Amino acid sequence: MTLIRDPLTQRGARVNNDGRLLTQSVQESGEAAASREGEAFTLGSSQSIRALTYAAADDGPILYVRNISATKTLVLDGFTATELGPGLILYLVKNPILGSLGANTPIEPENRNFSSTNEAEVEAEVWDDTGSLGITGLTGGVEVASFLRAVPAGTLDLKNAVRLGRLDSAYFAYQNPTGGSILASVALRFHMEALEVF
């Protein structure tokens, strides 16, 4: 008779009445698995200013991210948008043309595994709350989604479906078509995933 034993604990495997091997599995999201490996990160407008002010007719990028890794894909897990009042429109633009940036503050992604020292190979910028156009110097690109925002805060799960390869980029922007100023913030969750080699 052959016994299957764990090499560390020396515990033997169990079988059922039909002689079939009993197994146990744990299911976790790709986001949780990446965090365990120290590859899950957060970018937030609050890393510069806790709440940004959008006056009437303000319209522009609030948070920009660009993947500069040659070996990893940037995978967007989700984002949280928060506004003090209703009326803002949040939208997402992919692959804008990067020019000379203005009204911006560079920020570093924060690792969501507090025990990890891994860093994400990305460039990230947040609006510095000056002017009315958000981060300037980003032109073109394709608007791929817009969200008519209302209070309370909303979190959108992107289900790891939005992926940025090397030098791909995206920005989140707000438009305020209302007549009053609104405080707002946005935070992006993402993880870095090794490129698949075939």
N, C-alpha and C positions, 0 to 999 in steps of 0.2 A: 504494500500500500504506500502511495506517495503522499506526503504531507506538504502543503504549501504553508510556509511560515514567513512572517514579516522579518526581514533581516535585522531590524533595530529592536523590536519588542519581543521577538520569538513567539508571538501569538500565531496560532494556526488559523487557517481560513475555515469558515463554517459552510456547511451544505444543508440543503433541505431534505425532506423525506425521499425525494426523487433523485438525490445525488447531485443536484444542481448547486453551483457555487452561489452563495449569498453575497451580494455587494451592497454598498451604501455609497451614495453620491451626494455632493453638495452643489447646488446650482447658485451661481452668482452672475451679476451683470458684467459686461465688458468693462464698464466704468469702475466697478468695485475691484475687479481683477487687476486693472491698471493701477489703481490706488495702492493695492497690496504690493505691487512691484515698484512703487515710487514713480509712476509715470502719469499720474492724474494731477491736473493743475486748475487754478482759478485765476481769471483776470477780472478786475472790477473797476468801474469808474470811481468807486470810493477809495481806491488806492492813491488817488490824487486829491479829490474833493468828495466829501461824504454825500452831498446832494447838489446836483447841477441845476441851474435855473434856466428854464426855457421861457422867454418872453414871447408875446404874440408875434407870429411870422418867423420866428427862429426855425431854422431847418438845416441840419447837417450832421456829419459823423460824430458819434460820441465815443466809440471804441473800435480800434483797428487792430487786426492781428494778421501776421504773415509768417508762414512756415519757412524757415531757412535751413532746416535739417536736410542733409543729403541721404540720411539713412532711415528716417522715420516719417510717417504720415501723421498730420495733426487731425484728430477726430473730434468733432464738436459733439459733446454729450447733451448739452442743454444750456439754457440761460434763464435768468430771472430778471424781470423788469419791474421797477417800482416807481409809481408816480403819486404825488401828493393829492392830485385831483384828476378828474377825467378830461379827455380831450386830446391827448397826445397820440400821434401815429408813430409806431416804431417800424423801421424797415431794414432789410438786410440786402447788402450789395456784394456781389462776388467779383473778385479780380479787378478792382479799380486800378487805374494807372497811378503809380506812386511818383509824385513830384516833390517839390520842396515844401515840406510840411510847416504849418504854422498853427498857432493857438492849440498846441499839443504839449503833453508831458509824457515822456517815455516811462513805461512801467514794466516790471518783471513779473512773470507768472509765479504764483505762490503754489508750492507743492501741497496737495491735500493730505498726503501722508506725512504727518509732522515729524516722523522719525527719519525721513529720507532726505538726502542732500542732493538728489538728482535735480538737474535744471532742464527746462524745456528750451530747445533751440528755436525760439520764435522771436520776432520783433513785435512789440505791442505799444500802442499809443492810446492816450485818453485825452478827451477835450479838456482844456484848462479853464473853461467857463468864461472866455473872453470873446467878444464879437457876437455875431448872430448866425454864423455859418458852420459852427462846429469846427472840427479839425479841417484846416484848409490844405490844399495841395493834393487832394485825392480827386481824380476826375475819371469819367467814364465808368466802366464796369457794367454789370447787369444786375438790376434789381430783381431779386428772386422771391421775395416774400415781404408782405406788410401786415402789421397787426394793429387793429384799432383797439387801443388800450383803454381800460377803465379801471377804476379802483375796485378791489384791492390789488395787491401785487400778484403777478402771474408768473408761473414757471412753465417753460415749454421744454418738453423732453424731445430732443432731436433724434433719439434712438440710434446714435452712432452712425447716422446716415449721411451726414455732411462731412466730407473729408477734403483736407487741403494737402496736396502734394507739395513737393519742393517749389518754393517761390510763389505758390498760390496764396491768395489773401482774401480777406473779407472785412467789411465793417458794418456795425450796427449804427443806425442814425435815428434821430427823432425829428419830427416835424410838429410844430405847434400852430395849428390853424385857428386857434381860439383867440379870445380877446384878453386873456389874462395870463400872468406868469405861473408856471407850474414847476415844482421841484421834482427831479427824477434821478434815477440811477439805473445801471444795468451791470450784471455780472455774468460772465461766461464760464461754463465748465467745459473742459476738454481733456483729452489724454493723447499721449504720443504712442504710436504703434509702429513696431518694426516693419519695414517694407518686406512684402512677401517675395521671395526669390524662387523663380521657377526654372 
